[in-house]
Amino acid sequence: MKSRNDGATLNGFLDRGSHFQGELTFEDTFRIDGRFEGKIRSGSELILGDSADVNADIEVGRLSVNGKLSGSVHATERIELLARSRVFATLSSPVLKVEEGAFFQGTCQMSEKPAAVLELRAVKE
């Protein structure tokens, strides 16, 4: 297993030139640089690299996109569309970050604040 700079463990990788069709579940962090079609489920982080071509129904904690994504995404924490991303999707997340140069065509639904912040405030009050 590889460790990322922020200390998170990369527990899976689909490399450029690879193509997978089906259902993917994982723990920790997973990176896709190849082609994927199907469903992706995890409470952790999914990274779509610059050569990724993904057409999927995605439910994850965090998503970072720098490649091509089509489908639908529900992220419980955040979605980041990086500068080279091309996204044709329905997005749902409490936090959406879009870098200059990113392309997004679709819809986005956001809650007012991330769920963790809402829970923390409820406990303090």
N, CA, C and O atoms as a GROMACS GRO file, in nm:
protein
  500
    1MET      N    1   0.082  -0.118   0.000
    1MET     CA    2   0.000   0.000   0.000
    1MET      C    3   0.087   0.125   0.000
    1MET      O    4   0.191   0.130   0.066
    2LYS      N    5   0.043   0.223  -0.075
    2LYS     CA    6   0.116   0.348  -0.082
    2LYS      C    7   0.058   0.447   0.017
    2LYS      O    8  -0.060   0.440   0.052
    3SER      N    9   0.140   0.539   0.062
    3SER     CA   10   0.092   0.646   0.150
    3SER      C   11   0.097   0.777   0.073
    3SER      O   12   0.196   0.808   0.007
    4ARG      N   13  -0.011   0.852   0.082
    4ARG     CA   14  -0.016   0.982   0.017
    4ARG      C   15   0.052   1.085   0.105
    4ARG      O   16   0.082   1.057   0.221
    5ASN      N   17   0.077   1.203   0.050
    5ASN     CA   18   0.145   1.310   0.124
    5ASN      C   19   0.071   1.350   0.250
    5ASN      O   20   0.135   1.386   0.349
    6ASP      N   21  -0.065   1.346   0.250
    6ASP     CA   22  -0.140   1.388   0.368
    6ASP      C   23  -0.155   1.276   0.471
    6ASP      O   24  -0.227   1.293   0.570
    7GLY      N   25  -0.088   1.163   0.450
    7GLY     CA   26  -0.090   1.055   0.546
    7GLY      C   27  -0.196   0.949   0.519
    7GLY      O   28  -0.193   0.843   0.582
    8ALA      N   29  -0.289   0.975   0.428
    8ALA     CA   30  -0.392   0.876   0.396
    8ALA      C   31  -0.331   0.760   0.318
    8ALA      O   32  -0.233   0.778   0.245
    9THR      N   33  -0.387   0.643   0.335
    9THR     CA   34  -0.336   0.524   0.268
    9THR      C   35  -0.410   0.503   0.136
    9THR      O   36  -0.533   0.503   0.133
   10LEU      N   37  -0.334   0.486   0.029
   10LEU     CA   38  -0.391   0.453  -0.101
   10LEU      C   39  -0.405   0.302  -0.105
   10LEU      O   40  -0.305   0.231  -0.114
   11ASN      N   41  -0.531   0.252  -0.099
   11ASN     CA   42  -0.545   0.107  -0.090
   11ASN      C   43  -0.583   0.042  -0.221
   11ASN      O   44  -0.601  -0.080  -0.225
   12GLY      N   45  -0.596   0.119  -0.330
   12GLY     CA   46  -0.625   0.060  -0.459
   12GLY      C   47  -0.599   0.156  -0.572
   12GLY      O   48  -0.598   0.277  -0.553
   13PHE      N   49  -0.577   0.098  -0.693
   13PHE     CA   50  -0.539   0.180  -0.807
   13PHE      C   51  -0.581   0.111  -0.935
   13PHE      O   52  -0.555  -0.008  -0.952
   14LEU      N   53  -0.646   0.183  -1.026
   14LEU     CA   54  -0.678   0.134  -1.160
   14LEU      C   55  -0.598   0.221  -1.255
   14LEU      O   56  -0.631   0.337  -1.276
   15ASP      N   57  -0.493   0.165  -1.314
   15ASP     CA   58  -0.396   0.242  -1.390
   15ASP      C   59  -0.442   0.274  -1.532
   15ASP      O   60  -0.534   0.212  -1.584
   16ARG      N   61  -0.377   0.370  -1.593
   16ARG     CA   62  -0.398   0.407  -1.732
   16ARG      C   63  -0.383   0.282  -1.819
   16ARG      O   64  -0.292   0.202  -1.798
   17GLY      N   65  -0.472   0.266  -1.916
   17GLY     CA   66  -0.468   0.149  -2.001
   17GLY      C   67  -0.555   0.034  -1.951
   17GLY      O   68  -0.578  -0.063  -2.023
   18SER      N   69  -0.605   0.046  -1.827
   18SER     CA   70  -0.693  -0.056  -1.770
   18SER      C   71  -0.838  -0.015  -1.788
   18SER      O   72  -0.870   0.104  -1.791
   19HIS      N   73  -0.927  -0.115  -1.801
   19HIS     CA   74  -1.070  -0.090  -1.814
   19HIS      C   75  -1.143  -0.188  -1.725
   19HIS      O   76  -1.120  -0.309  -1.731
   20PHE      N   77  -1.233  -0.134  -1.640
   20PHE     CA   78  -1.308  -0.218  -1.548
   20PHE      C   79  -1.454  -0.181  -1.556
   20PHE      O   80  -1.490  -0.063  -1.560
   21GLN      N   81  -1.539  -0.283  -1.559
   21GLN     CA   82  -1.682  -0.262  -1.561
   21GLN      C   83  -1.743  -0.343  -1.447
   21GLN      O   84  -1.720  -0.463  -1.438
   22GLY      N   85  -1.823  -0.277  -1.360
   22GLY     CA   86  -1.884  -0.349  -1.249
   22GLY      C   87  -1.907  -0.261  -1.130
   22GLY      O   88  -1.933  -0.142  -1.143
   23GLU      N   89  -1.896  -0.322  -1.010
   23GLU     CA   90  -1.920  -0.250  -0.885
   23GLU      C   91  -1.793  -0.250  -0.802
   23GLU      O   92  -1.731  -0.354  -0.782
   24LEU      N   93  -1.754  -0.132  -0.754
   24LEU     CA   94  -1.631  -0.115  -0.678
   24LEU      C   95  -1.664  -0.064  -0.539
   24LEU      O   96  -1.736   0.035  -0.524
   25THR      N   97  -1.611  -0.131  -0.437
   25THR     CA   98  -1.617  -0.081  -0.300
   25THR      C   99  -1.475  -0.084  -0.246
   25THR      O  100  -1.396  -0.171  -0.284
   26PHE      N  101  -1.443   0.009  -0.157
   26PHE     CA  102  -1.307   0.015  -0.104
   26PHE      C  103  -1.306   0.088   0.029
   26PHE      O  104  -1.402   0.156   0.064
   27GLU      N  105  -1.196   0.072   0.104
   27GLU     CA  106  -1.169   0.146   0.226
   27GLU      C  107  -1.051   0.238   0.199
   27GLU      O  108  -0.978   0.218   0.102
   28ASP      N  109  -1.031   0.337   0.282
   28ASP     CA  110  -0.922   0.433   0.269
   28ASP      C  111  -0.936   0.513   0.139
   28ASP      O  112  -1.040   0.574   0.116
   29THR      N  113  -0.834   0.513   0.054
   29THR     CA  114  -0.833   0.596  -0.067
   29THR      C  115  -0.810   0.508  -0.190
   29THR      O  116  -0.728   0.417  -0.187
   30PHE      N  117  -0.883   0.536  -0.298
   30PHE     CA  118  -0.870   0.462  -0.423
   30PHE      C  119  -0.849   0.562  -0.535
   30PHE      O  120  -0.912   0.668  -0.537
   31ARG      N  121  -0.760   0.530  -0.630
   31ARG     CA  122  -0.729   0.619  -0.742
   31ARG      C  123  -0.758   0.547  -0.874
   31ARG      O  124  -0.722   0.431  -0.891
   32ILE      N  125  -0.824   0.619  -0.966
   32ILE     CA  126  -0.851   0.565  -1.099
   32ILE      C  127  -0.784   0.655  -1.202
   32ILE      O  128  -0.807   0.776  -1.205
   33ASP      N  129  -0.700   0.595  -1.286
   33ASP     CA  130  -0.638   0.664  -1.400
   33ASP      C  131  -0.679   0.597  -1.530
   33ASP      O  132  -0.643   0.646  -1.638
   34GLY      N  133  -0.752   0.487  -1.523
   34GLY     CA  134  -0.799   0.415  -1.642
   34GLY      C  135  -0.947   0.442  -1.666
   34GLY      O  136  -0.999   0.547  -1.629
   35ARG      N  137  -1.013   0.344  -1.730
   35ARG     CA  138  -1.157   0.356  -1.759
   35ARG      C  139  -1.236   0.271  -1.661
   35ARG      O  140  -1.198   0.159  -1.629
   36PHE      N  141  -1.348   0.328  -1.614
   36PHE     CA  142  -1.436   0.256  -1.522
   36PHE      C  143  -1.580   0.284  -1.560
   36PHE      O  144  -1.617   0.398  -1.588
   37GLU      N  145  -1.663   0.178  -1.559
   37GLU     CA  146  -1.807   0.191  -1.581
   37GLU      C  147  -1.878   0.110  -1.475
   37GLU      O  148  -1.846  -0.007  -1.454
   38GLY      N  149  -1.976   0.170  -1.408
   38GLY     CA  150  -2.052   0.094  -1.309
   38GLY      C  151  -2.089   0.176  -1.188
   38GLY      O  152  -2.131   0.291  -1.199
   39LYS      N  153  -2.072   0.114  -1.069
   39LYS     CA  154  -2.106   0.176  -0.941
   39LYS      C  155  -1.984   0.176  -0.851
   39LYS      O  156  -1.905   0.082  -0.850
   40ILE      N  157  -1.970   0.286  -0.776
   40ILE     CA  158  -1.859   0.298  -0.682
   40ILE      C  159  -1.918   0.340  -0.547
   40ILE      O  160  -1.994   0.437  -0.540
   41ARG      N  161  -1.882   0.268  -0.439
   41ARG     CA  162  -1.934   0.295  -0.305
   41ARG      C  163  -1.819   0.291  -0.204
   41ARG      O  164  -1.742   0.195  -0.199
   42SER      N  165  -1.811   0.396  -0.123
   42SER     CA  166  -1.712   0.399  -0.016
   42SER      C  167  -1.742   0.518   0.074
   42SER      O  168  -1.800   0.617   0.030
   43GLY      N  169  -1.702   0.508   0.199
   43GLY     CA  170  -1.712   0.621   0.289
   43GLY      C  171  -1.586   0.705   0.287
   43GLY      O  172  -1.574   0.803   0.361
   44SER      N  173  -1.490   0.667   0.202
   44SER     CA  174  -1.360   0.733   0.199
   44SER      C  175  -1.342   0.817   0.072
   44SER      O  176  -1.440   0.866   0.015
   45GLU      N  177  -1.216   0.834   0.030
   45GLU     CA  178  -1.182   0.924  -0.080
   45GLU      C  179  -1.158   0.851  -0.211
   45GLU      O  180  -1.091   0.747  -0.214
   46LEU      N  181  -1.214   0.906  -0.319
   46LEU     CA  182  -1.190   0.858  -0.455
   46LEU      C  183  -1.120   0.968  -0.531
   46LEU      O  184  -1.163   1.084  -0.528
   47ILE      N  185  -1.011   0.933  -0.599
   47ILE     CA  186  -0.935   1.027  -0.681
   47ILE      C  187  -0.943   0.982  -0.826
   47ILE      O  188  -0.910   0.868  -0.857
   48LEU      N  189  -0.987   1.071  -0.914
   48LEU     CA  190  -0.988   1.044  -1.058
   48LEU      C  191  -0.875   1.125  -1.119
   48LEU      O  192  -0.883   1.247  -1.126
   49GLY      N  193  -0.770   1.055  -1.163
   49GLY     CA  194  -0.653   1.120  -1.220
   49GLY      C  195  -0.680   1.180  -1.357
   49GLY      O  196  -0.791   1.165  -1.410
   50ASP      N  197  -0.581   1.246  -1.416
   50ASP     CA  198  -0.601   1.319  -1.540
   50ASP      C  199  -0.633   1.231  -1.660
   50ASP      O  200  -0.688   1.281  -1.759
   51SER      N  201  -0.600   1.103  -1.656
   51SER     CA  202  -0.633   1.014  -1.768
   51SER      C  203  -0.757   0.928  -1.738
   51SER      O  204  -0.791   0.839  -1.817
   52ALA      N  205  -0.823   0.952  -1.626
   52ALA     CA  206  -0.943   0.875  -1.589
   52ALA      C  207  -1.058   0.905  -1.686
   52ALA      O  208  -1.076   1.018  -1.730
   53ASP      N  209  -1.135   0.801  -1.716
   53ASP     CA  210  -1.257   0.813  -1.797
   53ASP      C  211  -1.361   0.728  -1.724
   53ASP      O  212  -1.365   0.606  -1.741
   54VAL      N  213  -1.445   0.792  -1.645
   54VAL     CA  214  -1.537   0.722  -1.555
   54VAL      C  215  -1.681   0.757  -1.590
   54VAL      O  216  -1.718   0.874  -1.602
   55ASN      N  217  -1.763   0.652  -1.605
   55ASN     CA  218  -1.907   0.667  -1.623
   55ASN      C  219  -1.970   0.582  -1.514
   55ASN      O  220  -1.978   0.460  -1.525
   56ALA      N  221  -2.015   0.649  -1.406
   56ALA     CA  222  -2.054   0.572  -1.288
   56ALA      C  223  -2.155   0.645  -1.201
   56ALA      O  224  -2.173   0.766  -1.211
   57ASP      N  225  -2.219   0.565  -1.115
   57ASP     CA  226  -2.302   0.612  -1.006
   57ASP      C  227  -2.212   0.602  -0.883
   57ASP      O  228  -2.176   0.492  -0.840
   58ILE      N  229  -2.175   0.717  -0.827
   58ILE     CA  230  -2.072   0.721  -0.722
   58ILE      C  231  -2.129   0.772  -0.591
   58ILE      O  232  -2.199   0.874  -0.587
   59GLU      N  233  -2.100   0.700  -0.482
   59GLU     CA  234  -2.131   0.744  -0.346
   59GLU      C  235  -2.005   0.727  -0.263
   59GLU      O  236  -1.964   0.615  -0.232
   60VAL      N  237  -1.943   0.842  -0.225
   60VAL     CA  238  -1.817   0.840  -0.150
   60VAL      C  239  -1.818   0.950  -0.044
   60VAL      O  240  -1.910   1.033  -0.040
   61GLY      N  241  -1.716   0.950   0.038
   61GLY     CA  242  -1.700   1.060   0.134
   61GLY      C  243  -1.645   1.183   0.065
   61GLY      O  244  -1.701   1.292   0.078
   62ARG      N  245  -1.534   1.166  -0.008
   62ARG     CA  246  -1.469   1.276  -0.078
   62ARG      C  247  -1.435   1.233  -0.221
   62ARG      O  248  -1.400   1.117  -0.245
   63LEU      N  249  -1.446   1.328  -0.315
   63LEU     CA  250  -1.413   1.300  -0.454
   63LEU      C  251  -1.326   1.413  -0.508
   63LEU      O  252  -1.358   1.530  -0.491
   64SER      N  253  -1.216   1.375  -0.573
   64SER     CA  254  -1.128   1.470  -0.640
   64SER      C  255  -1.120   1.427  -0.786
   64SER      O  256  -1.084   1.313  -0.815
   65VAL      N  257  -1.154   1.519  -0.879
   65VAL     CA  258  -1.160   1.485  -1.021
   65VAL      C  259  -1.062   1.570  -1.100
   65VAL      O  260  -1.061   1.692  -1.088
   66ASN      N  261  -0.978   1.504  -1.181
   66ASN     CA  262  -0.889   1.573  -1.273
   66ASN      C  263  -0.900   1.512  -1.412
   66ASN      O  264  -0.826   1.552  -1.502
   67GLY      N  265  -0.990   1.417  -1.432
   67GLY     CA  266  -1.012   1.351  -1.560
   67GLY      C  267  -1.155   1.371  -1.606
   67GLY      O  268  -1.217   1.473  -1.576
   68LYS      N  269  -1.206   1.273  -1.681
   68LYS     CA  270  -1.343   1.281  -1.734
   68LYS      C  271  -1.437   1.199  -1.646
   68LYS      O  272  -1.407   1.085  -1.611
   69LEU      N  273  -1.552   1.259  -1.612
   69LEU     CA  274  -1.651   1.192  -1.528
   69LEU      C  275  -1.790   1.217  -1.585
   69LEU      O  276  -1.827   1.331  -1.612
   70SER      N  277  -1.866   1.108  -1.603
   70SER     CA  278  -2.007   1.116  -1.641
   70SER      C  279  -2.085   1.032  -1.542
   70SER      O  280  -2.036   0.929  -1.495
   71GLY      N  281  -2.207   1.075  -1.510
   71GLY     CA  282  -2.291   0.997  -1.420
   71GLY      C  283  -2.348   1.080  -1.308
   71GLY      O  284  -2.390   1.194  -1.329
   72SER      N  285  -2.350   1.021  -1.188
   72SER     CA  286  -2.402   1.092  -1.071
   72SER      C  287  -2.307   1.069  -0.954
   72SER      O  288  -2.246   0.963  -0.940
   73VAL      N  289  -2.298   1.171  -0.869
   73VAL     CA  290  -2.208   1.165  -0.753
   73VAL      C  291  -2.280   1.217  -0.630
   73VAL      O  292  -2.341   1.324  -0.633
   74HIS      N  293  -2.272   1.139  -0.522
   74HIS     CA  294  -2.315   1.186  -0.391
   74HIS      C  295  -2.194   1.174  -0.300
   74HIS      O  296  -2.146   1.063  -0.274
   75ALA      N  297  -2.143   1.288  -0.253
   75ALA     CA  298  -2.029   1.289  -0.161
   75ALA      C  299  -2.075   1.346  -0.028
   75ALA      O  300  -2.137   1.452  -0.024
   76THR      N  301  -2.045   1.276   0.080
   76THR     CA  302  -2.090   1.321   0.212
   76THR      C  303  -2.006   1.435   0.267
   76THR      O  304  -2.052   1.507   0.356
   77GLU      N  305  -1.882   1.454   0.216
   77GLU     CA  306  -1.794   1.559   0.268
   77GLU      C  307  -1.765   1.668   0.165
   77GLU      O  308  -1.791   1.786   0.191
   78ARG      N  309  -1.711   1.631   0.047
   78ARG     CA  310  -1.673   1.734  -0.051
   78ARG      C  311  -1.646   1.675  -0.188
   78ARG      O  312  -1.614   1.557  -0.201
   79ILE      N  313  -1.659   1.760  -0.290
   79ILE     CA  314  -1.623   1.728  -0.427
   79ILE      C  315  -1.529   1.838  -0.475
   79ILE      O  316  -1.558   1.957  -0.458
   80GLU      N  317  -1.416   1.799  -0.535
   80GLU     CA  318  -1.323   1.895  -0.593
   80GLU      C  319  -1.311   1.868  -0.743
   80GLU      O  320  -1.278   1.756  -0.784
   81LEU      N  321  -1.337   1.970  -0.824
   81LEU     CA  322  -1.318   1.961  -0.969
   81LEU      C  323  -1.191   2.038  -1.000
   81LEU      O  324  -1.190   2.160  -0.997
   82LEU      N  325  -1.084   1.964  -1.031
   82LEU     CA  326  -0.954   2.026  -1.054
   82LEU      C  327  -0.945   2.082  -1.196
   82LEU      O  328  -1.034   2.057  -1.278
   83ALA      N  329  -0.840   2.155  -1.225
   83ALA     CA  330  -0.828   2.234  -1.348
   83ALA      C  331  -0.847   2.155  -1.478
   83ALA      O  332  -0.899   2.210  -1.574
   84ARG      N  333  -0.806   2.031  -1.483
   84ARG     CA  334  -0.815   1.953  -1.607
   84ARG      C  335  -0.940   1.866  -1.614
   84ARG      O  336  -0.955   1.788  -1.709
   85SER      N  337  -1.030   1.877  -1.517
   85SER     CA  338  -1.149   1.791  -1.513
   85SER      C  339  -1.251   1.830  -1.619
   85SER      O  340  -1.264   1.946  -1.657
   86ARG      N  341  -1.324   1.725  -1.667
   86ARG     CA  342  -1.436   1.742  -1.760
   86ARG      C  343  -1.550   1.659  -1.702
   86ARG      O  344  -1.549   1.537  -1.710
   87VAL      N  345  -1.648   1.727  -1.644
   87VAL     CA  346  -1.752   1.660  -1.567
   87VAL      C  347  -1.889   1.685  -1.630
   87VAL      O  348  -1.930   1.800  -1.650
   88PHE      N  349  -1.958   1.576  -1.660
   88PHE     CA  350  -2.094   1.577  -1.714
   88PHE      C  351  -2.177   1.494  -1.618
   88PHE      O  352  -2.197   1.375  -1.640
   89ALA      N  353  -2.227   1.556  -1.510
   89ALA     CA  354  -2.283   1.476  -1.402
   89ALA      C  355  -2.381   1.555  -1.317
   89ALA      O  356  -2.390   1.677  -1.325
   90THR      N  357  -2.454   1.479  -1.235
   90THR     CA  358  -2.536   1.534  -1.128
   90THR      C  359  -2.455   1.520  -1.000
   90THR      O  360  -2.418   1.409  -0.963
   91LEU      N  361  -2.428   1.631  -0.932
   91LEU     CA  362  -2.345   1.631  -0.813
   91LEU      C  363  -2.428   1.667  -0.690
   91LEU      O  364  -2.517   1.752  -0.697
   92SER      N  365  -2.398   1.601  -0.579
   92SER     CA  366  -2.462   1.631  -0.451
   92SER      C  367  -2.355   1.624  -0.344
   92SER      O  368  -2.292   1.520  -0.323
   93SER      N  369  -2.333   1.738  -0.274
   93SER     CA  370  -2.229   1.744  -0.172
   93SER      C  371  -2.247   1.870  -0.090
   93SER      O  372  -2.298   1.970  -0.141
   94PRO      N  373  -2.206   1.869   0.038
   94PRO     CA  374  -2.213   1.992   0.116
   94PRO      C  375  -2.108   2.095   0.074
   94PRO      O  376  -2.125   2.215   0.098
   95VAL      N  377  -1.998   2.050   0.011
   95VAL     CA  378  -1.890   2.139  -0.032
   95VAL      C  379  -1.852   2.105  -0.175
   95VAL      O  380  -1.830   1.988  -0.208
   96LEU      N  381  -1.846   2.207  -0.261
   96LEU     CA  382  -1.802   2.190  -0.400
   96LEU      C  383  -1.694   2.293  -0.428
   96LEU      O  384  -1.715   2.413  -0.411
   97LYS      N  385  -1.577   2.244  -0.470
   97LYS     CA  386  -1.466   2.332  -0.507
   97LYS      C  387  -1.440   2.313  -0.656
   97LYS      O  388  -1.419   2.201  -0.702
   98VAL      N  389  -1.443   2.423  -0.732
   98VAL     CA  390  -1.419   2.417  -0.876
   98VAL      C  391  -1.300   2.507  -0.909
   98VAL      O  392  -1.306   2.628  -0.889
   99GLU      N  393  -1.192   2.447  -0.958
   99GLU     CA  394  -1.074   2.525  -0.995
   99GLU      C  395  -1.092   2.588  -1.132
   99GLU      O  396  -1.169   2.539  -1.215
  100GLU      N  397  -1.022   2.697  -1.154
  100GLU     CA  398  -1.023   2.762  -1.284
  100GLU      C  399  -0.972   2.664  -1.389
  100GLU      O  400  -0.870   2.598  -1.369
  101GLY      N  401  -1.043   2.655  -1.501
  101GLY     CA  402  -1.007   2.563  -1.608
  101GLY      C  403  -1.090   2.436  -1.608
  101GLY      O  404  -1.095   2.366  -1.709
  102ALA      N  405  -1.157   2.405  -1.497
  102ALA     CA  406  -1.244   2.287  -1.489
  102ALA      C  407  -1.368   2.310  -1.575
  102ALA      O  408  -1.415   2.423  -1.588
  103PHE      N  409  -1.420   2.201  -1.635
  103PHE     CA  410  -1.544   2.208  -1.713
  103PHE      C  411  -1.649   2.127  -1.641
  103PHE      O  412  -1.626   2.010  -1.608
  104PHE      N  413  -1.765   2.188  -1.616
  104PHE     CA  414  -1.874   2.119  -1.548
  104PHE      C  415  -2.004   2.148  -1.622
  104PHE      O  416  -2.042   2.263  -1.641
  105GLN      N  417  -2.071   2.042  -1.664
  105GLN     CA  418  -2.203   2.053  -1.725
  105GLN      C  419  -2.293   1.954  -1.653
  105GLN      O  420  -2.269   1.833  -1.655
  106GLY      N  421  -2.398   2.005  -1.590
  106GLY     CA  422  -2.488   1.918  -1.515
  106GLY      C  423  -2.559   1.999  -1.408
  106GLY      O  424  -2.582   2.119  -1.425
  107THR      N  425  -2.592   1.933  -1.299
  107THR     CA  426  -2.658   1.999  -1.188
  107THR      C  427  -2.583   1.971  -1.060
  107THR      O  428  -2.510   1.872  -1.048
  108CYS      N  429  -2.601   2.061  -0.964
  108CYS     CA  430  -2.536   2.043  -0.835
  108CYS      C  431  -2.636   2.079  -0.726
  108CYS      O  432  -2.703   2.182  -0.733
  109GLN      N  433  -2.643   1.994  -0.625
  109GLN     CA  434  -2.727   2.019  -0.508
  109GLN      C  435  -2.636   2.019  -0.387
  109GLN      O  436  -2.559   1.926  -0.366
  110MET      N  437  -2.646   2.126  -0.307
  110MET     CA  438  -2.562   2.139  -0.189
  110MET      C  439  -2.647   2.166  -0.066
  110MET      O  440  -2.748   2.236  -0.073
  111SER      N  441  -2.605   2.109   0.048
  111SER     CA  442  -2.668   2.146   0.174
  111SER      C  443  -2.597   2.274   0.220
  111SER      O  444  -2.490   2.308   0.170
  112GLU      N  445  -2.657   2.343   0.316
  112GLU     CA  446  -2.601   2.470   0.360
  112GLU      C  447  -2.464   2.453   0.425
  112GLU      O  448  -2.374   2.534   0.404
  113LYS      N  449  -2.448   2.347   0.504
  113LYS     CA  450  -2.321   2.323   0.573
  113LYS      C  451  -2.292   2.173   0.574
  113LYS      O  452  -2.385   2.092   0.569
  114PRO      N  453  -2.164   2.136   0.580
  114PRO     CA  454  -2.130   1.994   0.588
  114PRO      C  455  -2.194   1.927   0.708
  114PRO      O  456  -2.210   1.989   0.813
  115ALA      N  457  -2.232   1.800   0.692
  115ALA     CA  458  -2.299   1.725   0.799
  115ALA      C  459  -2.218   1.722   0.928
  115ALA      O  460  -2.275   1.734   1.036
  116ALA      N  461  -2.085   1.708   0.919
  116ALA     CA  462  -2.001   1.701   1.038
  116ALA      C  463  -2.008   1.832   1.117
  116ALA      O  464  -2.008   1.829   1.240
  117VAL      N  465  -2.013   1.947   1.048
  117VAL     CA  466  -2.022   2.075   1.116
  117VAL      C  467  -2.157   2.088   1.184
  117VAL      O  468  -2.164   2.135   1.298
  118LEU      N  469  -2.264   2.045   1.117
  118LEU     CA  470  -2.397   2.051   1.177
  118LEU      C  471  -2.404   1.965   1.302
  118LEU      O  472  -2.460   2.008   1.402
  119GLU      N  473  -2.348   1.844   1.298
  119GLU     CA  474  -2.349   1.755   1.413
  119GLU      C  475  -2.269   1.812   1.528
  119GLU      O  476  -2.311   1.803   1.644
  120LEU      N  477  -2.154   1.872   1.499
  120LEU     CA  478  -2.067   1.928   1.602
  120LEU      C  479  -2.137   2.043   1.671
  120LEU      O  480  -2.132   2.053   1.794
  121ARG      N  481  -2.204   2.131   1.597
  121ARG     CA  482  -2.275   2.243   1.657
  121ARG      C  483  -2.391   2.193   1.744
  121ARG      O  484  -2.416   2.250   1.850
  122ALA      N  485  -2.460   2.090   1.702
  122ALA     CA  486  -2.572   2.037   1.780
  122ALA      C  487  -2.524   1.982   1.914
  122ALA      O  488  -2.593   1.993   2.015
  123VAL      N  489  -2.405   1.922   1.915
  123VAL     CA  490  -2.350   1.866   2.038
  123VAL      C  491  -2.309   1.978   2.132
  123VAL      O  492  -2.329   1.966   2.253
  124LYS      N  493  -2.251   2.088   2.081
  124LYS     CA  494  -2.202   2.199   2.164
  124LYS      C  495  -2.317   2.279   2.226
  124LYS      O  496  -2.302   2.332   2.336
  125GLU      N  497  -2.431   2.288   2.156
  125GLU     CA  498  -2.541   2.374   2.203
  125GLU      C  499  -2.620   2.313   2.312
  125GLU      O  500  -2.715   2.374   2.361
   0.00000   0.00000   0.00000
